[in-house]
Amino acid sequence: MSKTTIKINPGMLESKISKLTALHSECEANTNSKIHTNGSGNTNIAMSDLNIYLLTLNVALGTLIQSTITLLENAKDGYINTDEKTATLIKKLQDEVFH
């Protein structure tokens, strides 16, 4: 079984997280948006149904974006913590070997 390596760039992740956060804010702002229709009949019913579907889609998209933000934040934090622990361990080993 081959080993898979995942390279993480914390700066790039932070940039993408910021963009996703802005997109999530837009989804949240649109949660209460409604299509206003006048009259009655099949067109009005179809537009009301469409509005319900769009609002449901918007909520689902917002949830997906928030989950992605959380995943990326956890990946970034895990990478930084691992990097710091590794640096501390290497420093400790260097001090023991060279002093």
BELJO-V871438 format. One record per residue. N is the residue number from 1. RES is the residue in three letters. OMEGA is omega in degrees with one decimal (none if undefined). Layout:
BEGIN
n->N res->RES omega->OMEGA
n->N res->RES omega->OMEGA
END
This chain:
BEGIN
n->1 res->MET omega->-177.5
n->2 res->SER omega->-179.4
n->3 res->LYS omega->178.9
n->4 res->THR omega->178.4
n->5 res->THR omega->177.1
n->6 res->ILE omega->178.3
n->7 res->LYS omega->-177.4
n->8 res->ILE omega->175.8
n->9 res->ASN omega->-176.1
n->10 res->PRO omega->179.4
n->11 res->GLY omega->178.4
n->12 res->MET omega->178.7
n->13 res->LEU omega->-179.4
n->14 res->GLU omega->178.1
n->15 res->SER omega->-179.7
n->16 res->LYS omega->177.7
n->17 res->ILE omega->178.2
n->18 res->SER omega->178.7
n->19 res->LYS omega->178.3
n->20 res->LEU omega->178.1
n->21 res->THR omega->177.3
n->22 res->ALA omega->178.7
n->23 res->LEU omega->178.2
n->24 res->HIS omega->177.5
n->25 res->SER omega->177.0
n->26 res->GLU omega->177.6
n->27 res->CYS omega->179.4
n->28 res->GLU omega->180.0
n->29 res->ALA omega->-178.1
n->30 res->ASN omega->-176.8
n->31 res->THR omega->-177.6
n->32 res->ASN omega->178.9
n->33 res->SER omega->177.9
n->34 res->LYS omega->174.2
n->35 res->ILE omega->179.6
n->36 res->HIS omega->179.0
n->37 res->THR omega->175.8
n->38 res->ASN omega->175.1
n->39 res->GLY omega->-178.8
n->40 res->SER omega->178.2
n->41 res->GLY omega->-175.1
n->42 res->ASN omega->179.6
n->43 res->THR omega->179.1
n->44 res->ASN omega->178.6
n->45 res->ILE omega->179.6
n->46 res->ALA omega->178.8
n->47 res->MET omega->176.9
n->48 res->SER omega->176.9
n->49 res->ASP omega->178.0
n->50 res->LEU omega->179.1
n->51 res->ASN omega->179.5
n->52 res->ILE omega->179.5
n->53 res->TYR omega->-179.4
n->54 res->LEU omega->177.6
n->55 res->LEU omega->177.2
n->56 res->THR omega->177.4
n->57 res->LEU omega->179.9
n->58 res->ASN omega->178.6
n->59 res->VAL omega->179.5
n->60 res->ALA omega->178.2
n->61 res->LEU omega->177.4
n->62 res->GLY omega->178.2
n->63 res->THR omega->178.2
n->64 res->LEU omega->179.5
n->65 res->ILE omega->-179.8
n->66 res->GLN omega->177.6
n->67 res->SER omega->178.5
n->68 res->THR omega->177.1
n->69 res->ILE omega->-179.4
n->70 res->THR omega->178.4
n->71 res->LEU omega->-178.7
n->72 res->LEU omega->177.0
n->73 res->GLU omega->178.4
n->74 res->ASN omega->177.8
n->75 res->ALA omega->-179.8
n->76 res->LYS omega->-179.3
n->77 res->ASP omega->178.1
n->78 res->GLY omega->178.9
n->79 res->TYR omega->-178.5
n->80 res->ILE omega->179.8
n->81 res->ASN omega->178.8
n->82 res->THR omega->179.5
n->83 res->ASP omega->179.6
n->84 res->GLU omega->178.4
n->85 res->LYS omega->179.1
n->86 res->THR omega->178.6
n->87 res->ALA omega->178.7
n->88 res->THR omega->179.5
n->89 res->LEU omega->178.6
n->90 res->ILE omega->178.3
n->91 res->LYS omega->179.8
n->92 res->LYS omega->178.6
n->93 res->LEU omega->178.1
n->94 res->GLN omega->178.9
n->95 res->ASP omega->179.8
n->96 res->GLU omega->-176.4
n->97 res->VAL omega->-172.2
n->98 res->PHE omega->179.2
n->99 res->HIS omega->none
END
